[in-house]
């Protein structure tokens, strides 16, 4: 019997990882993250510890070292196969060795191997990475320290995938986190999904601050931080001096430049959003979508939140556009054979089917529905906008991203990662390659406001003919390192990395000019910058630039007709030169000074990592197994899922779930049209009653939303006012008066309603608004309503 206070895995094996301490340093919108992992071998035999864990997909891992006693071993970046061979040779000969490698299938999964720890020996592992902080809808900069690594769904026919994941229902190691923020801008506040100690400012200008994660945190969920600056849209330029030891003319030897731009579109262009487009919503209906959004008692199931969001999206679409809805799991289906014109009839048919959507389609295979969508011809003058909702548990991430990139000129892709553990490589990658925008819905986040912000981006006029020009002194040349900019959104940051070559004996100023067309109107944004390098930034800009180039080369390597071997060679050379990770390299460190080799057979211990299977096991819908949504292999567990008919379990060396399958295709007949639960959110109740044209009808259901009877609402209406106009004005007054805090969710619903009211040209509109205010007990003006 193992003492319950011991650190053990799910197999009652002692866990060698005891704690993780993280130091986060933020400079403006770039973060440097140093993680220290403390290992102890408490067994009587030497062991190898293996830890498969998540990191942000855009992170540039730039340092890996180990300290044993007083000795520090700093790892080097080498070709991955060579590093693996050296590690295996060292461990098999009893030497201590350390290997850190990125998954070849997904850039957000890493595997750490700590070899040959003697009985009683301690090892301290340090991993450092740098990352650009993403901008959120409310202008916050988001940092996420991922703890949750969901198993990636892998079809039985494929042997590929991310490394095997060991799991535990309770993570037996703790996390400490300290944060230091330095900024050229004033810090407004810092918030987190986890308890924090009070923020402490270290200067009077509030540009330097520190904060710590409250002690005792169990690393069983992602740690999110949201940093707010007073002037978050301030463009900036940072020039960083090259490494003195690197050859001149190389990326690491020359100065590197990072430009941050926040395009501001002309107000007259932004005042009218697009009324055309083809909107395709692709919803994950795998079994894992039957898990709760978070751990609270009032949490919705992921599929329920997706249904509510689709209701809001369908009601917000402009008349005359085209739309379709896909559901996918082990297979896929669409509501319509091809996208249809948005009308009252097609909207109602889609809503009927949305109500019956369930997480009943098995595993997570997103590639086939995307192929089907891209095979459909686009509609002229209706730009295709793709909205993808998934908990991001797929095995073939890079194949999916390659497909999206091949079709970048025919659509924009907006992606949404649902729940903790959604693959950042998949979610951010699809948006990046599809010229769209990525959002993550975690913790107690509501899905609807984030999705509606992306809908606003989708309805923005498309930016065409983007060009970047440099103005620099004679003798200086600027080479772009970033991929070409092919999308810009109002107020969203655009990053440019560049290499500065040559020198100027005179002028030390330069400028970058970004030109583009917006609805055939030329727009120019310019930023001046100095060529003088800033203070030492530890080659942060160089390494982020190298990471950007490496990611572009990895895409080029997989492109059809590419000279893959030559491109791979360039990736390895740049990765080694810059000291950052890639799919083809690994960090390897060997304790060559270890005089006494380790004797005896070597045990292997897999360190548990949190994932949503364990954390949601008791929170899922009937069957109690949200993990049944992704056939996967991890920690000896094989899971298979079809639509449940019968559940059989047999417990041997592994645990198998097998189910009789049935047809999970949705039928539109009455038998399969499940009765939806009443909507709890009053805003969604109101939105569900709106017609596709934007109006509401005067009836008892609408009156109930206002807390009135139908007679009370009807009797207050003046005779000359049409019933639908009265109902629509009341709906607008109620939204602006009582639900202004949710305006981001109902903004397009209200715009449609106001446009419809104006089109009716009603008499006595002012009196109608006055009567509506009297009935609902509020004071809202016509101007506020937009009518």
Secondary structure, DSSP 8 states (H G I E B T S, - for coil): ---TTS-B-TTS-B-SEEEEEEEEEEETTEEEEEEEEEEE--SSS-EEEEEEEE--TT-EEEEEEEEETTEEEE-EEEEHHHHHHHHHHHHHTT--EEEEEE-SS-TTEEEEEEEEE-TT-EEEEEEEEEEE-EE-TTS-EEEEE--B----B--TT----S----B-SS--SEEEEEEEEE-SS-EEEEEESS-B---EE-STTS-EEEEEB-TTEESSS-EEEEEEETTTT--EEEEE---TTS-TTSTTTSEEEEEEEE----HHHHTS-----EEEEEEE-SGGGGSBSSSSTT--BHHHHHHHHHHHHHHHS-TT-EEEEEEESSSEEESSSS-EE--HHHHHHHHHHHHT--S-S-S---HHHHHHHHHS--BTTB-EEEEEEE---BS-HHHHHHHHHHTGGG-EEEEEEESTT--HHHHHHHHHHTTS-EEEE-TT--HHHHHHHHHHHHHS--EEEEEEEEE--TTEEEEE-S-------TT-EEEEEEEEEE--SS--EEEEEEEEEETTEEEEEEEEEESS--S--TTHHHHHHHHHHHHHHHHHHHSTT--HHHHHHHHHHHHHHHT---TTEEEEEE-TT--S---S--EEEE--BB-HHHHHTTTSSTTS-GGGGS--EETTEEE--SS-S-EEEEESSSEEEEE---------STTT--------SHHHHHHHT--TTS----SHHHHHHTT--HHHHHHTS-TTS-HHHHHHHHHHHHHHHH-GGGHHHHHHHHHHHHHHHHHHT-TTHHHHHHHHHHHHT----HHHHT-
